[in-house]
Amino acid sequence: MGSLVVSTPVLARYKIGDLVRAYRPPYFRCIGRARWHTPLVHTWRMVKTLDFGGL
C-alpha cells in the first residue's frame, strides 16, 4: 500500500492524495484518499465482503 507521486515538467514531485494497493504486477487498486482511516475502512470492507483475493 502506498501513495501516488506525480512528476511534471513544472512540479518535480508531489503527492496527489490517493492511496493505492499493489497486487501482483501489473494490478493496482485505488482504495481511497490519503487519510488516517482509509486503511481501516479498506480492511473492514475486505472482511465484510470476504474478498481476500488480493492478499
Protein Blocks (a to p, Z undefined) as FASTA:
>chain_A
ZZdddddfklmbacehiacdddddfbdcdfbdcdfklmmmmmmmmmmnopaklZZ
